[in-house]
């Protein structure tokens, strides 16, 4: 079974969504869960 590969545009869109949610007052953990990303994945995106 292969892993799902995301397009760079999709990754950037999710990171922007997290930024928006955090600026609206959500914690980073809540924001990344809301966009469907795990904490580990979010931490390795940088």
Backbone as XML, in Angstrom:
<?xml version="1.0"?>
<chain id="A" units="angstrom">
  <residue number="1" name="UNK">
    <atom name="N" x="0.824" y="-1.176" z="0.000"/>
    <atom name="CA" x="0.000" y="0.000" z="0.000"/>
    <atom name="C" x="0.877" y="1.251" z="0.000"/>
  </residue>
  <residue number="2" name="UNK">
    <atom name="N" x="0.667" y="2.144" z="-0.930"/>
    <atom name="CA" x="1.477" y="3.349" z="-1.033"/>
    <atom name="C" x="0.971" y="4.464" z="-0.138"/>
  </residue>
  <residue number="3" name="UNK">
    <atom name="N" x="1.839" y="5.427" z="0.073"/>
    <atom name="CA" x="1.436" y="6.575" z="0.880"/>
    <atom name="C" x="0.855" y="7.643" z="-0.029"/>
  </residue>
  <residue number="4" name="UNK">
    <atom name="N" x="-0.008" y="8.465" z="0.524"/>
    <atom name="CA" x="-0.626" y="9.530" z="-0.249"/>
    <atom name="C" x="0.331" y="10.704" z="-0.359"/>
  </residue>
  <residue number="5" name="UNK">
    <atom name="N" x="0.567" y="11.140" z="-1.557"/>
    <atom name="CA" x="1.452" y="12.277" z="-1.796"/>
    <atom name="C" x="0.594" y="13.496" z="-2.088"/>
  </residue>
  <residue number="6" name="UNK">
    <atom name="N" x="0.888" y="14.577" z="-1.417"/>
    <atom name="CA" x="0.131" y="15.807" z="-1.613"/>
    <atom name="C" x="0.880" y="16.738" z="-2.551"/>
  </residue>
  <residue number="7" name="UNK">
    <atom name="N" x="0.130" y="17.454" z="-3.337"/>
    <atom name="CA" x="0.717" y="18.445" z="-4.225"/>
    <atom name="C" x="1.195" y="19.632" z="-3.393"/>
  </residue>
  <residue number="8" name="UNK">
    <atom name="N" x="2.259" y="20.302" z="-3.817"/>
    <atom name="CA" x="2.752" y="21.468" z="-3.062"/>
    <atom name="C" x="1.678" y="22.532" z="-2.828"/>
  </residue>
  <residue number="9" name="UNK">
    <atom name="N" x="0.794" y="22.699" z="-3.799"/>
    <atom name="CA" x="-0.278" y="23.695" z="-3.654"/>
    <atom name="C" x="-1.219" y="23.326" z="-2.501"/>
  </residue>
  <residue number="10" name="UNK">
    <atom name="N" x="-1.461" y="22.022" z="-2.344"/>
    <atom name="CA" x="-2.330" y="21.554" z="-1.266"/>
    <atom name="C" x="-1.692" y="21.796" z="0.098"/>
  </residue>
  <residue number="11" name="UNK">
    <atom name="N" x="-0.393" y="21.567" z="0.182"/>
    <atom name="CA" x="0.326" y="21.773" z="1.437"/>
    <atom name="C" x="0.288" y="23.248" z="1.817"/>
  </residue>
  <residue number="12" name="UNK">
    <atom name="N" x="0.557" y="24.114" z="0.858"/>
    <atom name="CA" x="0.545" y="25.551" z="1.114"/>
    <atom name="C" x="-0.848" y="26.006" z="1.539"/>
  </residue>
  <residue number="13" name="UNK">
    <atom name="N" x="-1.872" y="25.480" z="0.904"/>
    <atom name="CA" x="-3.246" y="25.858" z="1.253"/>
    <atom name="C" x="-3.573" y="25.460" z="2.690"/>
  </residue>
  <residue number="14" name="UNK">
    <atom name="N" x="-3.160" y="24.279" z="3.107"/>
    <atom name="CA" x="-3.419" y="23.846" z="4.481"/>
    <atom name="C" x="-2.642" y="24.688" z="5.483"/>
  </residue>
  <residue number="15" name="UNK">
    <atom name="N" x="-1.400" y="25.028" z="5.164"/>
    <atom name="CA" x="-0.617" y="25.886" z="6.056"/>
    <atom name="C" x="-1.254" y="27.265" z="6.196"/>
  </residue>
  <residue number="16" name="UNK">
    <atom name="N" x="-1.783" y="27.779" z="5.102"/>
    <atom name="CA" x="-2.470" y="29.083" z="5.161"/>
    <atom name="C" x="-3.737" y="28.983" z="5.994"/>
  </residue>
  <residue number="17" name="UNK">
    <atom name="N" x="-4.469" y="27.875" z="5.858"/>
    <atom name="CA" x="-5.680" y="27.681" z="6.662"/>
    <atom name="C" x="-5.334" y="27.663" z="8.140"/>
  </residue>
  <residue number="18" name="UNK">
    <atom name="N" x="-4.236" y="27.005" z="8.493"/>
    <atom name="CA" x="-3.809" y="26.967" z="9.892"/>
    <atom name="C" x="-3.481" y="28.379" z="10.367"/>
  </residue>
  <residue number="19" name="UNK">
    <atom name="N" x="-2.771" y="29.153" z="9.555"/>
    <atom name="CA" x="-2.438" y="30.533" z="9.924"/>
    <atom name="C" x="-3.694" y="31.359" z="10.185"/>
  </residue>
  <residue number="20" name="UNK">
    <atom name="N" x="-4.697" y="31.199" z="9.330"/>
    <atom name="CA" x="-5.944" y="31.947" z="9.493"/>
    <atom name="C" x="-6.642" y="31.552" z="10.791"/>
  </residue>
  <residue number="21" name="UNK">
    <atom name="N" x="-6.734" y="30.256" z="11.056"/>
    <atom name="CA" x="-7.409" y="29.790" z="12.258"/>
    <atom name="C" x="-6.683" y="30.244" z="13.518"/>
  </residue>
  <residue number="22" name="UNK">
    <atom name="N" x="-5.357" y="30.227" z="13.483"/>
    <atom name="CA" x="-4.580" y="30.687" z="14.642"/>
    <atom name="C" x="-4.787" y="32.185" z="14.843"/>
  </residue>
  <residue number="23" name="UNK">
    <atom name="N" x="-4.841" y="32.941" z="13.760"/>
    <atom name="CA" x="-5.059" y="34.384" z="13.889"/>
    <atom name="C" x="-6.463" y="34.694" z="14.401"/>
  </residue>
  <residue number="24" name="UNK">
    <atom name="N" x="-7.388" y="33.746" z="14.245"/>
    <atom name="CA" x="-8.744" y="33.913" z="14.756"/>
    <atom name="C" x="-8.873" y="33.471" z="16.206"/>
  </residue>
  <residue number="25" name="UNK">
    <atom name="N" x="-7.768" y="33.036" z="16.799"/>
    <atom name="CA" x="-7.782" y="32.716" z="18.217"/>
    <atom name="C" x="-7.685" y="31.245" z="18.588"/>
  </residue>
  <residue number="26" name="UNK">
    <atom name="N" x="-7.672" y="30.372" z="17.599"/>
    <atom name="CA" x="-7.539" y="28.939" z="17.908"/>
    <atom name="C" x="-6.089" y="28.632" z="18.238"/>
  </residue>
  <residue number="27" name="UNK">
    <atom name="N" x="-5.888" y="27.597" z="19.034"/>
    <atom name="CA" x="-4.518" y="27.150" z="19.285"/>
    <atom name="C" x="-4.005" y="26.442" z="18.039"/>
  </residue>
  <residue number="28" name="UNK">
    <atom name="N" x="-2.692" y="26.300" z="17.946"/>
    <atom name="CA" x="-2.103" y="25.634" z="16.791"/>
    <atom name="C" x="-2.599" y="24.193" z="16.703"/>
  </residue>
  <residue number="29" name="UNK">
    <atom name="N" x="-2.671" y="23.519" z="17.848"/>
    <atom name="CA" x="-3.124" y="22.119" z="17.851"/>
    <atom name="C" x="-4.554" y="22.018" z="17.333"/>
  </residue>
  <residue number="30" name="UNK">
    <atom name="N" x="-5.439" y="22.891" z="17.801"/>
    <atom name="CA" x="-6.827" y="22.870" z="17.326"/>
    <atom name="C" x="-6.893" y="23.157" z="15.825"/>
  </residue>
  <residue number="31" name="UNK">
    <atom name="N" x="-6.087" y="24.111" z="15.380"/>
    <atom name="CA" x="-6.110" y="24.514" z="13.969"/>
    <atom name="C" x="-5.631" y="23.394" z="13.059"/>
  </residue>
  <residue number="32" name="UNK">
    <atom name="N" x="-4.541" y="22.727" z="13.428"/>
    <atom name="CA" x="-4.052" y="21.666" z="12.546"/>
    <atom name="C" x="-4.983" y="20.477" z="12.535"/>
  </residue>
  <residue number="33" name="UNK">
    <atom name="N" x="-5.644" y="20.220" z="13.653"/>
    <atom name="CA" x="-6.643" y="19.139" z="13.658"/>
    <atom name="C" x="-7.846" y="19.507" z="12.795"/>
  </residue>
  <residue number="34" name="UNK">
    <atom name="N" x="-8.219" y="20.789" z="12.807"/>
    <atom name="CA" x="-9.370" y="21.239" z="12.022"/>
    <atom name="C" x="-9.136" y="21.083" z="10.518"/>
  </residue>
  <residue number="35" name="UNK">
    <atom name="N" x="-7.888" y="21.211" z="10.075"/>
    <atom name="CA" x="-7.609" y="21.063" z="8.643"/>
    <atom name="C" x="-7.230" y="19.636" z="8.275"/>
  </residue>
  <residue number="36" name="UNK">
    <atom name="N" x="-7.213" y="18.737" z="9.256"/>
    <atom name="CA" x="-6.987" y="17.322" z="8.981"/>
    <atom name="C" x="-5.531" y="16.917" z="8.879"/>
  </residue>
  <residue number="37" name="UNK">
    <atom name="N" x="-4.681" y="17.579" z="9.666"/>
    <atom name="CA" x="-3.256" y="17.270" z="9.660"/>
    <atom name="C" x="-2.857" y="16.852" z="11.069"/>
  </residue>
  <residue number="38" name="UNK">
    <atom name="N" x="-1.939" y="15.905" z="11.172"/>
    <atom name="CA" x="-1.472" y="15.505" z="12.499"/>
    <atom name="C" x="-0.389" y="16.462" z="12.972"/>
  </residue>
  <residue number="39" name="UNK">
    <atom name="N" x="-0.159" y="16.469" z="14.291"/>
    <atom name="CA" x="0.874" y="17.329" z="14.854"/>
    <atom name="C" x="2.248" y="16.958" z="14.311"/>
  </residue>
  <residue number="40" name="UNK">
    <atom name="N" x="2.501" y="15.679" z="14.145"/>
    <atom name="CA" x="3.790" y="15.231" z="13.635"/>
    <atom name="C" x="4.005" y="15.722" z="12.203"/>
  </residue>
  <residue number="41" name="UNK">
    <atom name="N" x="2.994" y="15.594" z="11.374"/>
    <atom name="CA" x="3.104" y="16.037" z="9.993"/>
    <atom name="C" x="3.310" y="17.545" z="9.928"/>
  </residue>
  <residue number="42" name="UNK">
    <atom name="N" x="2.564" y="18.285" z="10.733"/>
    <atom name="CA" x="2.700" y="19.745" z="10.735"/>
    <atom name="C" x="4.115" y="20.140" z="11.159"/>
  </residue>
  <residue number="43" name="UNK">
    <atom name="N" x="4.668" y="19.453" z="12.124"/>
    <atom name="CA" x="6.008" y="19.769" z="12.591"/>
    <atom name="C" x="7.089" y="19.484" z="11.573"/>
  </residue>
  <residue number="44" name="UNK">
    <atom name="N" x="6.847" y="18.548" z="10.659"/>
    <atom name="CA" x="7.859" y="18.191" z="9.673"/>
    <atom name="C" x="7.694" y="18.959" z="8.377"/>
  </residue>
  <residue number="45" name="UNK">
    <atom name="N" x="6.725" y="19.872" z="8.319"/>
    <atom name="CA" x="6.513" y="20.599" z="7.071"/>
    <atom name="C" x="7.455" y="21.778" z="6.920"/>
  </residue>
  <residue number="46" name="UNK">
    <atom name="N" x="8.302" y="22.011" z="7.917"/>
    <atom name="CA" x="9.207" y="23.160" z="7.855"/>
    <atom name="C" x="10.609" y="22.756" z="7.585"/>
  </residue>
</chain>
